[in-house]
Amino acid sequence: MKTAFALGCALSAALAFAQPAAAKTLRFSGYDWEVRNQGSSGPGPNVWDENNVWLDAQGRLHLKIAKRGGQWTAAELYLPQRLGFGRYQFKLIGRPDRFDPNIVLGLFNYPTPDVGPDGSNEIDIEFSRWGSPANPMGNYTVYPARPGPAPTSYTFDFALGGDYSTHRFDWSAAVVDYQSLHGFQDGDLYPIAHWRFNPVDAAQRVPQQPLPVHLNLWLFQGKPPADGKEVEVVIQEFKFVPAAAR
């Protein structure tokens, strides 16, 4: 299990930033996001289709893994601006606890090349079993501020009582504090999981520079869902509260 999880984390970090000149842009939760639309590339590799990302009439964000023209396609969008220390909160509609083992949902920060290479400066919430039903579904991971130290992870399994859940991390120079909760909320009720990453060498192990936010739904190692079914999740809201405002 540990090997599969480590491989999954490494694959999630292998993002390609090249975007077409006229990338699709969506206004969601008060921010302008750019949608990835590429041929086969990492993580996975997957085929990224902008048609798998859209807003509904209520302004909610949809991400889908779809089979188009006989080919499985994935979804990703990211925030071009870089956000710094503060609370990153995602309100999710869907059942990640019931995902097929090959499905990956990522809610995370990721570095631009001037901040650091793959394997550094990443703060992840990911839901995946990394190809094996025996692996836990929930994954929190912090990649170091400087290449060298291994990423640090916390994994957990869970069962939701409904379709709504809230997931967040509070990021400071010294600590990354994760929470997952049942229902939509800004408080601390009905916890699912909590992990506080507070290393003694925080300047080395906690990212220190502002980072873009990414949201993606993709296939582990590019493998289709074992059950052959398309997958869709909805992000009700993304909310960022700067550290100075908390």
WORAWO-V209299 format. One record per helix or strand of 3 or more residues. SS is the DSSP state (2 for helix, 1 for strand). FROM is the first residue (numbers start at 1). TO is the last residue. Records with the same first field share a line. If there is no record, write none. Layout:
SS=FROM-TO + FROM-TO
This chain:
2=2-13 + 50-52 + 96-98 + 202-205 + 220-222 + 243-245
1=25-28 + 31-35 + 38-41 + 46-48 + 53-55 + 61-68 + 71-79 + 86-93 + 103-110 + 123-127 + 138-142 + 152-156 + 164-171 + 176-182 + 191-197 + 211-219 + 231-242
